[in-house]
Amino acid sequence: MAHSISEFGTVDFQDADRASGRIFAEWLRRCGVERKTILTELSEFGESIGEIGEKSFKQWTSDGESARRVSGATPELRGDRLIALVRWFIHEHSHRSRPVMTTAELRQLMALYQDLPVKNRLQFRRLLHDLELQSGEREANFSFANDWKSRLADWPVFCFVLDRYWTIRASTCYEMALAGYSEEDMQHWSWWHRLTASRGGKPKFSPGSPRYSLRGPYAEVYYRQQIERFRAATDSLANNGDPRYYALLELLDSTTRFHEMWALSHEATLNYTQSIGVPVPFFRQDGTLLWMLEVSTMIPSTPDYTLIVWVPLNEDAAEYQGVIRRKADQSGLFSRKAFFIEEFAQNFTAEQRFALGVE
């Protein structure tokens, strides 16, 4: 049953109120501390959480129809009060022999307060991180980052992975949403190489390709420079007569305009080294222009795989990137967070698989 609009301008729902109250009531029961004592200790946080009435505090920490989520006159005050309360329980939990709370309960509580200001959401994540360390669910090292495939699926990053032949090994749904791709595009081999990057089976050099328009008036220069960078990056493969490299060139040469762009790239002087970043425009079909920095880094313990990440170059682009991320999560356009070339190899011929390195 819906409430009226609350003090901070959002609509609360009884089930969320009761779920929040139930979690705090259970923590209160386990720690065995009186509400008045907690209120007194919370007051030591100072003016950031204001004065909290006993009736309101009882509603926040009760399991029943009278339960209410933590409230405040402003979103910021509400968020600060919630964080202060959770921090108090974590402090109690840390020096007791019997647990007061669990990470699962804290995650459930976080899910009930997704409308907090971003600072408070990040504080919530830090508290969860600290509780995971206390419980032994997390270690203070970077072992969690060793499995790049799992991390790619876990982290909401606008990125893709290249091998040294510039074949795309993997991409996140967020990078696909940024560039206007769909899952159907990945059925074509030409989607899986950066120099063709097709949409609807049309390589980006093709007349009328939606990918061509993505770079707006910079398309010709950008694509030619991409080939120049590719040639510089794969120079050793060419000089060593690598069979996969030449099979790939033959495959690329079968696409529209590739031969022309390749010839133009030979007119340039190759002076490319590993770059810390390349500014790239995204003229999206929704009428927006986003300037992104293309940042690359090698992935450890892989056969020379490179992670390419898109970093917004201004505040508006950063904000809109969040909009694109939420739409990718909520629209149902993508069946999962990350896609890998091996999952689509059955759509390619034997020659295409060899050239792309998925034999």
DRENTOR-440011 format. One record per residue (C-alpha): residue number from 1; x, y, z. Coordinates in pm, 1 decimal. Example, Ala and Ser with C-alpha at 12.3 -4.5 7.8 and 13.67 -1.06 7.14 Angstrom:
DRENTOR-440011
<atom i="1" east="1230.0" north="-450.0" up="780.0"/>
<atom i="2" east="1367.0" north="-106.0" up="714.0"/>
end
This chain:
DRENTOR-440011
<atom i="1" east="0.0" north="0.0" up="0.0"/>
<atom i="2" east="148.4" north="334.1" up="-104.3"/>
<atom i="3" east="214.1" north="617.6" up="134.6"/>
<atom i="4" east="179.2" north="981.9" up="60.1"/>
<atom i="5" east="481.0" north="1161.2" up="-78.9"/>
<atom i="6" east="750.8" north="1175.2" up="187.3"/>
<atom i="7" east="954.7" north="1464.5" up="322.4"/>
<atom i="8" east="1226.6" north="1416.5" up="64.4"/>
<atom i="9" east="999.9" north="1407.6" up="-237.8"/>
<atom i="10" east="981.5" north="1039.0" up="-326.4"/>
<atom i="11" east="704.2" north="783.2" up="-284.2"/>
<atom i="12" east="760.0" north="514.0" up="-18.9"/>
<atom i="13" east="589.4" north="176.2" up="-19.1"/>
<atom i="14" east="480.6" north="-25.4" up="282.1"/>
<atom i="15" east="668.6" north="-340.8" up="180.6"/>
<atom i="16" east="998.6" north="-148.6" up="154.7"/>
<atom i="17" east="929.8" north="18.3" up="491.5"/>
<atom i="18" east="863.4" north="-314.6" up="660.3"/>
<atom i="19" east="1162.6" north="-481.9" up="497.3"/>
<atom i="20" east="1392.4" north="-204.7" up="619.8"/>
<atom i="21" east="1240.9" north="-209.2" up="967.3"/>
<atom i="22" east="1266.8" north="-587.3" up="985.2"/>
<atom i="23" east="1641.1" north="-581.6" up="913.8"/>
<atom i="24" east="1714.3" north="-309.6" up="1169.7"/>
<atom i="25" east="1485.6" north="-476.9" up="1426.3"/>
<atom i="26" east="1674.9" north="-804.1" up="1387.3"/>
<atom i="27" east="2010.7" north="-628.2" up="1432.1"/>
<atom i="28" east="1870.6" north="-453.0" up="1737.2"/>
<atom i="29" east="1753.2" north="-782.7" up="1884.9"/>
<atom i="30" east="2090.5" north="-949.2" up="1828.3"/>
<atom i="31" east="2295.2" north="-671.5" up="1984.8"/>
<atom i="32" east="2059.2" north="-626.4" up="2281.0"/>
<atom i="33" east="2118.5" north="-252.7" up="2317.3"/>
<atom i="34" east="1837.2" north="-15.5" up="2411.7"/>
<atom i="35" east="1715.5" north="226.2" up="2147.4"/>
<atom i="36" east="1779.9" north="523.6" up="2376.5"/>
<atom i="37" east="2142.1" north="419.0" up="2413.2"/>
<atom i="38" east="2185.6" north="398.2" up="2037.3"/>
<atom i="39" east="2022.3" north="739.5" up="1991.6"/>
<atom i="40" east="2256.8" north="889.5" up="2248.2"/>
<atom i="41" east="2561.2" north="744.6" up="2075.6"/>
<atom i="42" east="2433.9" north="850.3" up="1733.3"/>
<atom i="43" east="2404.8" north="1209.0" up="1858.4"/>
<atom i="44" east="2782.8" north="1210.4" up="1889.6"/>
<atom i="45" east="2797.4" north="1223.2" up="1509.9"/>
<atom i="46" east="2705.5" north="1590.8" up="1539.8"/>
<atom i="47" east="2489.2" north="1813.5" up="1322.6"/>
<atom i="48" east="2522.4" north="1602.2" up="1007.1"/>
<atom i="49" east="2233.5" north="1377.3" up="1114.9"/>
<atom i="50" east="2033.4" north="1640.4" up="1305.7"/>
<atom i="51" east="1803.0" north="1560.8" up="1596.1"/>
<atom i="52" east="1624.2" north="1225.5" up="1570.1"/>
<atom i="53" east="1299.8" north="1176.9" up="1763.8"/>
<atom i="54" east="1239.9" north="861.0" up="1965.5"/>
<atom i="55" east="916.7" north="785.6" up="1778.7"/>
<atom i="56" east="1085.8" north="806.6" up="1438.6"/>
<atom i="57" east="1377.4" north="594.1" up="1555.0"/>
<atom i="58" east="1141.0" north="328.8" up="1688.4"/>
<atom i="59" east="964.4" north="318.1" up="1350.7"/>
<atom i="60" east="1298.3" north="275.7" up="1170.8"/>
<atom i="61" east="1395.7" north="-18.5" up="1391.7"/>
<atom i="62" east="1061.0" north="-201.8" up="1424.1"/>
<atom i="63" east="922.0" north="-503.1" up="1244.3"/>
<atom i="64" east="555.3" north="-446.0" up="1175.7"/>
<atom i="65" east="298.4" north="-223.3" up="1012.5"/>
<atom i="66" east="431.2" north="83.4" up="1192.0"/>
<atom i="67" east="778.0" north="35.3" up="1040.5"/>
<atom i="68" east="916.5" north="314.3" up="823.5"/>
<atom i="69" east="1233.4" north="352.0" up="627.1"/>
<atom i="70" east="1492.0" north="595.7" up="760.7"/>
<atom i="71" east="1374.9" north="948.9" up="680.3"/>
<atom i="72" east="1500.2" north="1306.2" up="674.9"/>
<atom i="73" east="1395.5" north="1652.8" up="565.1"/>
<atom i="74" east="1632.8" north="1632.0" up="267.0"/>
<atom i="75" east="1778.7" north="1340.9" up="68.3"/>
<atom i="76" east="2121.7" north="1429.0" up="208.8"/>
<atom i="77" east="2004.9" north="1425.7" up="570.9"/>
<atom i="78" east="1819.5" north="1098.8" up="517.3"/>
<atom i="79" east="2128.0" north="941.2" up="362.0"/>
<atom i="80" east="2360.3" north="1062.3" up="638.2"/>
<atom i="81" east="2124.5" north="926.2" up="905.5"/>
<atom i="82" east="2103.3" north="587.5" up="737.7"/>
<atom i="83" east="2480.5" north="559.3" up="699.7"/>
<atom i="84" east="2534.7" north="663.8" up="1061.4"/>
<atom i="85" east="2290.8" north="398.1" up="1181.0"/>
<atom i="86" east="2444.4" north="121.8" up="970.2"/>
<atom i="87" east="2793.3" north="227.1" up="1080.1"/>
<atom i="88" east="2685.8" north="198.9" up="1445.0"/>
<atom i="89" east="2567.7" north="-159.5" up="1396.3"/>
<atom i="90" east="2885.6" north="-254.1" up="1208.8"/>
<atom i="91" east="3089.4" north="-115.0" up="1499.6"/>
<atom i="92" east="2887.9" north="-329.2" up="1741.4"/>
<atom i="93" east="2926.1" north="-630.9" up="1515.6"/>
<atom i="94" east="3305.0" north="-591.5" up="1498.7"/>
<atom i="95" east="3368.3" north="-644.3" up="1871.7"/>
<atom i="96" east="3109.6" north="-910.6" up="1954.2"/>
<atom i="97" east="3161.0" north="-1286.5" up="1964.5"/>
<atom i="98" east="2817.6" north="-1349.6" up="1816.9"/>
<atom i="99" east="2734.8" north="-1179.3" up="1485.1"/>
<atom i="100" east="2496.5" north="-885.3" up="1484.2"/>
<atom i="101" east="2455.1" north="-866.4" up="1106.4"/>
<atom i="102" east="2541.4" north="-1043.5" up="780.3"/>
<atom i="103" east="2659.7" north="-917.8" up="444.7"/>
<atom i="104" east="2346.5" north="-1065.5" up="284.3"/>
<atom i="105" east="2128.4" north="-852.7" up="511.4"/>
<atom i="106" east="2333.9" north="-543.8" up="437.4"/>
<atom i="107" east="2294.6" north="-603.1" up="62.4"/>
<atom i="108" east="1918.8" north="-638.3" up="110.5"/>
<atom i="109" east="1914.7" north="-309.8" up="297.1"/>
<atom i="110" east="2117.1" north="-139.4" up="23.2"/>
<atom i="111" east="1860.4" north="-254.0" up="-233.4"/>
<atom i="112" east="1587.3" north="-75.2" up="-37.4"/>
<atom i="113" east="1770.0" north="259.1" up="-51.0"/>
<atom i="114" east="1876.2" north="293.4" up="-413.4"/>
<atom i="115" east="1738.1" north="647.4" up="-424.0"/>
<atom i="116" east="2007.3" north="780.4" up="-188.1"/>
<atom i="117" east="2242.8" north="1057.9" up="-302.3"/>
<atom i="118" east="2546.2" north="914.3" up="-476.3"/>
<atom i="119" east="2782.2" north="995.7" up="-186.0"/>
<atom i="120" east="2570.7" north="788.3" up="49.1"/>
<atom i="121" east="2543.5" north="501.6" up="-200.2"/>
<atom i="122" east="2921.1" north="492.5" up="-219.9"/>
<atom i="123" east="2947.1" north="507.6" up="159.6"/>
<atom i="124" east="2710.2" north="210.4" up="170.2"/>
<atom i="125" east="2939.9" north="19.5" up="-65.8"/>
<atom i="126" east="3237.3" north="97.9" up="156.4"/>
<atom i="127" east="3054.6" north="-30.7" up="464.4"/>
<atom i="128" east="2969.0" north="-351.3" up="278.3"/>
<atom i="129" east="3332.0" north="-384.0" up="171.9"/>
<atom i="130" east="3447.2" north="-344.6" up="533.9"/>
<atom i="131" east="3195.6" north="-601.7" up="654.3"/>
<atom i="132" east="3310.4" north="-847.5" up="385.6"/>
<atom i="133" east="3667.8" north="-808.0" up="511.0"/>
<atom i="134" east="3556.0" north="-867.1" up="870.9"/>
<atom i="135" east="3362.2" north="-1180.9" up="775.4"/>
<atom i="136" east="3643.6" north="-1323.7" up="563.2"/>
<atom i="137" east="3436.8" north="-1306.1" up="243.7"/>
<atom i="138" east="3695.7" north="-1072.5" up="92.2"/>
<atom i="139" east="4072.7" north="-1054.4" up="122.1"/>
<atom i="140" east="4272.6" north="-732.2" up="108.7"/>
<atom i="141" east="4445.0" north="-820.4" up="-217.1"/>
<atom i="142" east="4365.3" north="-809.0" up="-587.8"/>
<atom i="143" east="4311.2" north="-1180.3" up="-644.8"/>
<atom i="144" east="3950.5" north="-1100.8" up="-741.7"/>
<atom i="145" east="4080.6" north="-932.3" up="-1058.4"/>
<atom i="146" east="4280.2" north="-1229.6" up="-1192.2"/>
<atom i="147" east="3998.3" north="-1386.6" up="-1392.9"/>
<atom i="148" east="3943.5" north="-1122.4" up="-1659.8"/>
<atom i="149" east="3645.1" north="-1298.5" up="-1817.3"/>
<atom i="150" east="3451.4" north="-1310.3" up="-1492.1"/>
<atom i="151" east="3541.8" north="-952.0" up="-1412.4"/>
<atom i="152" east="3426.9" north="-836.1" up="-1753.5"/>
<atom i="153" east="3086.9" north="-986.6" up="-1680.1"/>
<atom i="154" east="3075.9" north="-842.3" up="-1326.4"/>
<atom i="155" east="3192.4" north="-486.4" up="-1377.1"/>
<atom i="156" east="2965.1" north="-232.2" up="-1554.2"/>
<atom i="157" east="3245.8" north="-94.0" up="-1769.7"/>
<atom i="158" east="3231.0" north="47.3" up="-2123.6"/>
<atom i="159" east="3505.5" north="-169.9" up="-2267.9"/>
<atom i="160" east="3610.1" north="-448.8" up="-2503.0"/>
<atom i="161" east="3910.7" north="-678.4" up="-2538.0"/>
<atom i="162" east="4141.7" north="-713.0" up="-2839.2"/>
<atom i="163" east="4406.8" north="-970.5" up="-2918.9"/>
<atom i="164" east="4729.9" north="-872.1" up="-3095.9"/>
<atom i="165" east="4558.2" north="-924.6" up="-3435.0"/>
<atom i="166" east="4293.3" north="-670.8" up="-3334.2"/>
<atom i="167" east="4028.4" north="-939.3" up="-3323.4"/>
<atom i="168" east="3767.4" north="-856.9" up="-3060.8"/>
<atom i="169" east="3776.0" north="-1132.6" up="-2799.4"/>
<atom i="170" east="3500.7" north="-990.5" up="-2580.3"/>
<atom i="171" east="3277.1" north="-688.1" up="-2525.3"/>
<atom i="172" east="3044.0" north="-567.1" up="-2253.2"/>
<atom i="173" east="2682.9" north="-482.8" up="-2326.7"/>
<atom i="174" east="2758.8" north="-126.5" up="-2216.3"/>
<atom i="175" east="3017.2" north="-73.1" up="-2488.9"/>
<atom i="176" east="2767.6" north="-218.5" up="-2736.9"/>
<atom i="177" east="2494.4" north="17.3" up="-2615.3"/>
<atom i="178" east="2730.6" north="314.3" up="-2642.6"/>
<atom i="179" east="2806.8" north="234.1" up="-3008.2"/>
<atom i="180" east="2450.1" north="132.1" up="-3096.9"/>
<atom i="181" east="2504.2" north="-242.9" up="-3141.5"/>
<atom i="182" east="2264.9" north="-529.7" up="-3080.8"/>
<atom i="183" east="2328.3" north="-896.9" up="-3009.1"/>
<atom i="184" east="2224.6" north="-984.4" up="-3364.4"/>
<atom i="185" east="2521.9" north="-789.6" up="-3499.8"/>
<atom i="186" east="2758.8" north="-1041.8" up="-3340.2"/>
<atom i="187" east="2632.7" north="-1319.9" up="-3565.0"/>
<atom i="188" east="2857.1" north="-1177.7" up="-3840.3"/>
<atom i="189" east="3231.4" north="-1240.5" up="-3839.2"/>
<atom i="190" east="3294.5" north="-878.2" up="-3938.7"/>
<atom i="191" east="3160.3" north="-756.1" up="-3602.5"/>
<atom i="192" east="3454.0" north="-929.2" up="-3435.0"/>
<atom i="193" east="3735.4" north="-731.7" up="-3590.4"/>
<atom i="194" east="3803.3" north="-371.6" up="-3504.1"/>
<atom i="195" east="3882.7" north="-264.5" up="-3859.6"/>
<atom i="196" east="3544.3" north="-379.3" up="-3990.3"/>
<atom i="197" east="3321.5" north="-352.4" up="-3678.1"/>
<atom i="198" east="3005.9" north="-420.7" up="-3876.6"/>
<atom i="199" east="2648.8" north="-347.3" up="-3787.6"/>
<atom i="200" east="2377.0" north="-556.0" up="-3945.5"/>
<atom i="201" east="2656.6" north="-730.4" up="-4137.1"/>
<atom i="202" east="2769.1" north="-404.5" up="-4300.6"/>
<atom i="203" east="3135.6" north="-321.0" up="-4225.9"/>
<atom i="204" east="3194.3" north="33.2" up="-4114.5"/>
<atom i="205" east="3355.5" north="139.0" up="-4444.4"/>
<atom i="206" east="3042.9" north="36.6" up="-4640.7"/>
<atom i="207" east="2824.7" north="312.3" up="-4789.3"/>
<atom i="208" east="2525.4" north="372.1" up="-4564.2"/>
<atom i="209" east="2669.4" north="175.8" up="-4273.0"/>
<atom i="210" east="2534.4" north="300.9" up="-3936.6"/>
<atom i="211" east="2886.0" north="256.9" up="-3801.6"/>
<atom i="212" east="3024.5" north="504.9" up="-4054.1"/>
<atom i="213" east="2794.5" north="779.1" up="-3929.6"/>
<atom i="214" east="2900.2" north="709.9" up="-3569.6"/>
<atom i="215" east="3221.0" north="905.7" up="-3632.8"/>
<atom i="216" east="3045.2" north="1191.3" up="-3814.1"/>
<atom i="217" east="3272.7" north="1419.4" up="-4019.9"/>
<atom i="218" east="3578.4" north="1252.1" up="-3863.8"/>
<atom i="219" east="3501.0" north="909.6" up="-4014.8"/>
<atom i="220" east="3747.0" north="903.1" up="-4305.3"/>
<atom i="221" east="4039.1" north="1037.6" up="-4104.7"/>
<atom i="222" east="3960.0" north="824.9" up="-3800.6"/>
<atom i="223" east="3930.1" north="497.3" up="-3992.7"/>
<atom i="224" east="4243.4" north="563.3" up="-4195.1"/>
<atom i="225" east="4436.1" north="636.8" up="-3877.6"/>
<atom i="226" east="4297.3" north="318.6" up="-3723.0"/>
<atom i="227" east="4448.2" north="116.5" up="-4005.9"/>
<atom i="228" east="4776.5" north="300.5" up="-3958.0"/>
<atom i="229" east="4772.8" north="204.5" up="-3591.7"/>
<atom i="230" east="4685.4" north="-154.2" up="-3679.4"/>
<atom i="231" east="4975.7" north="-177.4" up="-3919.5"/>
<atom i="232" east="5215.1" north="-41.4" up="-3658.6"/>
<atom i="233" east="5082.3" north="-277.1" up="-3390.0"/>
<atom i="234" east="5103.4" north="-587.0" up="-3613.5"/>
<atom i="235" east="5427.6" north="-505.1" up="-3791.6"/>
<atom i="236" east="5611.8" north="-798.4" up="-3633.1"/>
<atom i="237" east="5338.2" north="-1041.3" up="-3744.5"/>
<atom i="238" east="5369.3" north="-918.0" up="-4102.0"/>
<atom i="239" east="5749.8" north="-937.3" up="-4101.3"/>
<atom i="240" east="5746.4" north="-1291.1" up="-3961.4"/>
<atom i="241" east="5501.4" north="-1415.7" up="-4224.1"/>
<atom i="242" east="5242.6" north="-1511.0" up="-3962.1"/>
<atom i="243" east="4983.1" north="-1731.3" up="-4142.2"/>
<atom i="244" east="4688.8" north="-1614.3" up="-3934.3"/>
<atom i="245" east="4782.7" north="-1250.3" up="-3997.1"/>
<atom i="246" east="4778.3" north="-1297.9" up="-4374.9"/>
<atom i="247" east="4456.9" north="-1501.1" up="-4359.2"/>
<atom i="248" east="4304.5" north="-1212.8" up="-4166.2"/>
<atom i="249" east="4421.3" north="-956.4" up="-4421.3"/>
<atom i="250" east="4263.0" north="-1161.1" up="-4699.9"/>
<atom i="251" east="3937.8" north="-1175.4" up="-4505.6"/>
<atom i="252" east="3941.6" north="-801.3" up="-4434.5"/>
<atom i="253" east="4022.5" north="-726.8" up="-4797.7"/>
<atom i="254" east="3699.8" north="-899.4" up="-4900.9"/>
<atom i="255" east="3494.7" north="-621.2" up="-4738.2"/>
<atom i="256" east="3380.5" north="-301.0" up="-4906.0"/>
<atom i="257" east="3640.2" north="-22.7" up="-4929.0"/>
<atom i="258" east="3897.1" north="-197.4" up="-4709.9"/>
<atom i="259" east="4146.2" north="-220.6" up="-4996.3"/>
<atom i="260" east="4103.4" north="151.9" up="-5062.2"/>
<atom i="261" east="4152.8" north="247.6" up="-4696.0"/>
<atom i="262" east="4452.0" north="14.9" up="-4666.2"/>
<atom i="263" east="4615.4" north="178.7" up="-4965.7"/>
<atom i="264" east="4558.4" north="526.9" up="-4818.1"/>
<atom i="265" east="4720.0" north="418.0" up="-4493.3"/>
<atom i="266" east="5040.5" north="329.7" up="-4679.4"/>
<atom i="267" east="5079.3" north="696.0" up="-4772.1"/>
<atom i="268" east="5119.9" north="787.0" up="-4402.9"/>
<atom i="269" east="5439.6" north="767.2" up="-4204.0"/>
<atom i="270" east="5406.3" north="504.5" up="-3933.9"/>
<atom i="271" east="5513.1" north="666.0" up="-3607.4"/>
<atom i="272" east="5262.5" north="515.7" up="-3366.5"/>
<atom i="273" east="5357.5" north="382.0" up="-3026.6"/>
<atom i="274" east="5140.1" north="264.3" up="-2738.5"/>
<atom i="275" east="4921.5" north="564.0" up="-2663.5"/>
<atom i="276" east="4783.9" north="660.2" up="-2324.3"/>
<atom i="277" east="4465.8" north="767.5" up="-2494.9"/>
<atom i="278" east="4298.8" north="873.0" up="-2819.1"/>
<atom i="279" east="3999.8" north="1114.9" up="-2819.2"/>
<atom i="280" east="3712.4" north="962.7" up="-3016.5"/>
<atom i="281" east="3374.1" north="1119.3" up="-3107.4"/>
<atom i="282" east="3046.3" north="925.2" up="-3079.2"/>
<atom i="283" east="2777.7" north="1080.7" up="-3300.6"/>
<atom i="284" east="2498.3" north="863.6" up="-3165.6"/>
<atom i="285" east="2165.3" north="797.8" up="-3335.8"/>
<atom i="286" east="1981.0" north="969.1" up="-3049.3"/>
<atom i="287" east="2131.2" north="1300.1" up="-3165.5"/>
<atom i="288" east="2394.7" north="1326.4" up="-2893.1"/>
<atom i="289" east="2768.5" north="1380.5" up="-2932.3"/>
<atom i="290" east="2993.2" north="1220.5" up="-2673.0"/>
<atom i="291" east="3369.7" north="1268.5" up="-2674.9"/>
<atom i="292" east="3538.6" north="970.7" up="-2517.3"/>
<atom i="293" east="3899.6" north="892.2" up="-2442.2"/>
<atom i="294" east="4012.0" north="554.6" up="-2572.0"/>
<atom i="295" east="4242.4" north="414.7" up="-2304.2"/>
<atom i="296" east="4419.5" north="82.2" up="-2343.6"/>
<atom i="297" east="4607.2" north="-149.0" up="-2108.9"/>
<atom i="298" east="4750.1" north="-497.7" up="-2137.2"/>
<atom i="299" east="4567.0" north="-776.7" up="-1951.6"/>
<atom i="300" east="4809.2" north="-984.9" up="-1741.9"/>
<atom i="301" east="4831.5" north="-1362.6" up="-1789.2"/>
<atom i="302" east="4680.6" north="-1352.2" up="-2139.4"/>
<atom i="303" east="4831.3" north="-1399.0" up="-2488.1"/>
<atom i="304" east="4885.4" north="-1023.5" up="-2532.4"/>
<atom i="305" east="4522.7" north="-923.5" up="-2489.5"/>
<atom i="306" east="4447.4" north="-551.8" up="-2457.0"/>
<atom i="307" east="4158.7" north="-396.6" up="-2266.0"/>
<atom i="308" east="4010.9" north="-89.3" up="-2437.7"/>
<atom i="309" east="3808.2" north="137.5" up="-2208.1"/>
<atom i="310" east="3599.2" north="441.5" up="-2301.9"/>
<atom i="311" east="3645.4" north="729.2" up="-2056.8"/>
<atom i="312" east="3419.8" north="1038.1" up="-2089.1"/>
<atom i="313" east="3603.4" north="1363.3" up="-2161.2"/>
<atom i="314" east="3354.7" north="1600.7" up="-2001.0"/>
<atom i="315" east="3096.9" north="1605.6" up="-1723.4"/>
<atom i="316" east="2794.8" north="1580.4" up="-1953.4"/>
<atom i="317" east="2938.0" north="1275.1" up="-2130.2"/>
<atom i="318" east="3004.8" north="1112.4" up="-1793.0"/>
<atom i="319" east="2647.4" north="1177.7" up="-1680.7"/>
<atom i="320" east="2500.3" north="1046.9" up="-2005.5"/>
<atom i="321" east="2718.4" north="737.8" up="-1985.2"/>
<atom i="322" east="2526.1" north="658.8" up="-1667.0"/>
<atom i="323" east="2199.6" north="697.1" up="-1857.6"/>
<atom i="324" east="2321.8" north="455.6" up="-2126.1"/>
<atom i="325" east="2433.2" north="207.2" up="-1858.1"/>
<atom i="326" east="2095.2" north="210.3" up="-1683.9"/>
<atom i="327" east="1911.2" north="169.3" up="-2012.9"/>
<atom i="328" east="2129.4" north="-128.2" up="-2105.3"/>
<atom i="329" east="2048.8" north="-286.3" up="-1768.4"/>
<atom i="330" east="1677.1" north="-218.6" up="-1774.3"/>
<atom i="331" east="1573.5" north="-233.8" up="-2140.3"/>
<atom i="332" east="1606.6" north="-608.8" up="-2188.7"/>
<atom i="333" east="1801.0" north="-550.3" up="-2513.0"/>
<atom i="334" east="2092.3" north="-761.8" up="-2390.7"/>
<atom i="335" east="2072.9" north="-1112.4" up="-2250.9"/>
<atom i="336" east="2389.3" north="-1077.4" up="-2041.7"/>
<atom i="337" east="2661.9" north="-834.3" up="-1937.8"/>
<atom i="338" east="2951.4" north="-964.4" up="-2149.1"/>
<atom i="339" east="2990.3" north="-1152.5" up="-2476.5"/>
<atom i="340" east="3283.4" north="-1363.0" up="-2596.9"/>
<atom i="341" east="3380.5" north="-1453.7" up="-2952.1"/>
<atom i="342" east="3384.2" north="-1828.6" up="-2881.5"/>
<atom i="343" east="3009.3" north="-1813.9" up="-2818.7"/>
<atom i="344" east="2949.0" north="-1711.6" up="-3181.7"/>
<atom i="345" east="3211.4" north="-1922.3" up="-3362.2"/>
<atom i="346" east="2946.5" north="-2158.9" up="-3501.5"/>
<atom i="347" east="2828.8" north="-1874.5" up="-3726.5"/>
<atom i="348" east="3165.8" north="-1847.1" up="-3904.1"/>
<atom i="349" east="3324.4" north="-2050.0" up="-4181.5"/>
<atom i="350" east="3643.7" north="-2247.0" up="-4118.0"/>
<atom i="351" east="3846.8" north="-1976.7" up="-4291.3"/>
<atom i="352" east="3686.2" north="-1704.2" up="-4082.3"/>
<atom i="353" east="3745.0" north="-1896.8" up="-3759.9"/>
<atom i="354" east="4112.6" north="-1942.9" up="-3841.1"/>
<atom i="355" east="4159.7" north="-1576.3" up="-3928.0"/>
<atom i="356" east="3981.5" north="-1468.3" up="-3608.5"/>
<atom i="357" east="4169.3" north="-1716.8" up="-3390.2"/>
<atom i="358" east="3875.9" north="-1926.1" up="-3270.9"/>
<atom i="359" east="3969.9" north="-2260.2" up="-3424.1"/>
end
